[in-house]
C-alpha cells in the first residue's frame, strides 16, 4: 500500500512547483492541465491553463499537486511534510529556502531526538518539518 500527499493550491500550482524545484529539488514527472481533459464541460472558465494533476518527485517520495477548483483559497491544516536531511548543512539549506516568504514556527536547532529539527510554514501555507535524525 502506498500513501501519498495530494496538495491543492487553488490556482497557484505552477508557482508552487517552481518554488519546490528550487527549494527541495522537486522533479515533475507528469503534469496535466485542465485544457487536456476530454470533457471540457466540467472545466471552469479561465482555468484551461491551470494544473489539473501533477506528480512531483521530491527525494524518494512523490507529492501530487493540483489547482483544484482554482478558487484562490487554500488551507493546509492538520499535517506537515517532513524532510529528512542527510546532513546539518543540507538541513540548513532546505530550511532556509522553504522558509523564504513563509514563517518559521520553530527555528532549526539541535533537539534531544535529532541533530537538527525545525518547523516552518512556507509561502503557500504548507507546513514543513526538517530533521537530521540522530544515529541510534
C-alpha positions in Angstrom: 0.0 0.0 0.0 1.2 3.5 -0.9 0.0 6.7 0.8 0.8 10.0 -1.0 0.1 13.6 -0.1 -2.1 15.5 -2.6 -1.9 19.2 -2.3 -4.4 21.6 -3.8 -3.1 25.1 -4.5 -6.3 26.9 -5.6 -4.7 28.4 -8.7 -1.0 28.7 -7.7 0.2 25.1 -8.5 2.6 26.3 -11.3 4.2 28.8 -8.8 4.4 26.1 -6.1 6.0 23.6 -8.4 8.7 26.1 -9.4 9.3 27.0 -5.8 9.7 23.4 -4.8 12.0 22.8 -7.7 14.3 25.5 -6.3 13.9 24.7 -2.6 13.8 20.9 -2.3 14.9 19.8 -5.8 11.4 18.7 -6.9 11.3 17.0 -10.3 7.9 17.0 -12.1 7.3 13.6 -13.7 3.9 14.3 -15.1 1.7 17.4 -15.5 -1.8 17.6 -17.0 -3.7 20.9 -17.5 -7.5 21.3 -17.4 -7.4 22.0 -21.2 -6.2 18.4 -21.6 -9.5 17.0 -20.1 -11.6 15.2 -22.7 -14.8 16.6 -21.3 -14.4 20.4 -21.2 -18.0 20.9 -19.8 -16.5 20.4 -16.3 -13.7 22.9 -16.8 -14.3 26.3 -15.1 -14.0 29.3 -17.4 -10.4 30.7 -17.3 -8.9 27.6 -15.8 -7.7 25.8 -19.0 -4.0 26.5 -18.3 -4.3 25.6 -14.6 -2.8 22.3 -13.3 -5.4 19.6 -13.1 -3.0 17.0 -11.9 0.8 16.8 -11.4 3.1 14.2 -9.9 6.3 15.7 -8.5 9.2 13.6 -7.1 10.9 15.1 -4.0 13.8 12.9 -3.0 12.4 9.3 -2.8 8.8 10.5 -2.4 6.1 11.6 -4.9 3.8 14.5 -4.0 0.7 15.0 -6.0 -0.3 18.6 -6.9 -3.4 20.3 -8.4 -5.0 23.7 -8.6 -8.3 22.0 -7.6 -11.2 24.3 -8.2 -8.9 27.3 -8.8 -10.7 29.4 -6.2 -7.6 31.0 -4.9 -8.4 29.7 -1.4 -6.1 27.1 0.1 -6.0 25.8 3.6 -3.3 23.3 4.7 -4.1 22.3 8.3 -3.5 19.3 10.4 -0.4 17.9 8.7 3.2 18.8 7.7 5.5 17.4 5.1 8.8 16.1 6.6 12.2 16.4 5.0 14.8 14.0 6.5 18.0 15.7 5.5 21.3 13.7 5.3 23.4 16.4 7.0 23.1 19.6 9.1 24.4 21.7 6.1 21.6 20.3 3.9 19.0 20.8 6.6 20.1 24.5 6.9 19.9 25.0 3.1 16.5 23.4 2.8 15.0 25.1 5.8 16.2 28.5 4.7 14.9 28.0 1.2 11.5 26.7 2.3 11.0 29.5 4.8 11.7 32.2 2.3 8.5 34.2 2.1 6.9 32.0 4.8 7.0 31.8 8.5 9.4 29.9 10.9 7.3 28.2 13.5 10.3 26.6 15.3 13.8 27.6 14.4 16.1 24.8 13.2 18.2 23.7 16.2 19.6 20.7 18.0 16.9 18.6 19.7 17.0 15.8 22.2 15.8 13.5 19.4 17.6 14.9 16.4 20.9 16.5 15.3 18.7 19.3 13.9 15.0 19.9 13.9 12.8 22.8 12.9 9.3 23.6 11.7 8.0 26.2 9.2 5.1 27.2 7.1 6.0 28.0 3.5 4.6 30.9 1.5 1.8 28.8 0.3 0.7 27.8 3.8 2.1 24.2 3.7 3.6 23.1 6.9 7.1 21.5 6.8 9.4 19.9 9.3 13.1 19.5 8.6 15.1 16.9 10.6 18.5 15.4 10.7 17.9 12.2 12.6 20.4 11.1 15.2 22.0 7.7 14.8 20.5 5.2 17.1 
